[in-house]
Amino acid sequence: MNSESFKVDILAFAAHPDDIELSCSGTIMKHIAEGKKVGIIDLTQGELGSRGTIETRYAEAAEASDIMGISVRVNLKMADGLFEINEVNKRLIIEQIRRFQPSIVLANAIEDRHPDHGRASQLVSEACFLAGLKKVETTWDNETQVAFRPKAVYHYIQDHYIKPDFAIDVTEFIDRKIACIKAYKTQFYDPNSKEPQTPISGEEFFDFIKGRMLEMGRPMGVKYAEGFTVERRMGVKSLFDLD
């Protein structure tokens, strides 16, 4: 992965490293397999996590990124647990949106157990709108950036159940998704770990992840799926375009 400016098809934002892997890595890998370019922007370094360190989190994120095959990953180093919806943070996100010019942005769940998730969701959503305004000026590599707004923002679903507006069949990628999650060795189940127990560190947490995906897939007639919510009504050209 490199950090140069280039266009990606999908830019996925996450409050913490591992949010993407847990919630929509199957969708990302499916689109990469279809030839799309995908980038990830982590807002924080996950430094308040009960297990691991900043250094291990970066190493784990790099391993997970290699498994997914993404084109770029950037960390904005906002304050874990304490970042605010303010002008400074909005501009950091606007810079990345204008830098990579994604057609689609994926963002955190609109509400969730961890307060960072809902806050990140709102922060990214507002930044996506502002990125399209010419009078919001930003620079990158000493050059003035052009205004750019993604075509759509979709929110993935995390710990709390939220009824999805649509879901993506990721059955083919379930094993690689679990491998992506397990790349975060300090965060999830390790029988030899001496780290403190957390709500996500037990072996049964993987049953929860698969159970949620089964729940999303069953109404579609597929085994595993990942669900998303939308900010505006989606349209299709024909009834026959609907699965």
Secondary structure, 3 states (H helix, E strand, C coil): CCCCCCCCCEEEEECCCCHHHHHCHHHHHHHHHCCCCEEEEEEECCCCCCCCCHHHHHHHHHHHHHHHCCCEEEEEEECCCCCCCCHHHHHHHHHHHHHHCCCEEEECCCCCCCHHHHHHHHHHHHHHHHCCCCCCCCEECCEECCCCCCCEEEEECCCCCCCCCEEEECHHHHHHHHHHHHCCCCCCCCCCCCCCCCCCCCCCHHHHHHHHHHHHHHHHCCCCEEEEEECCCCCCCCHHHCC
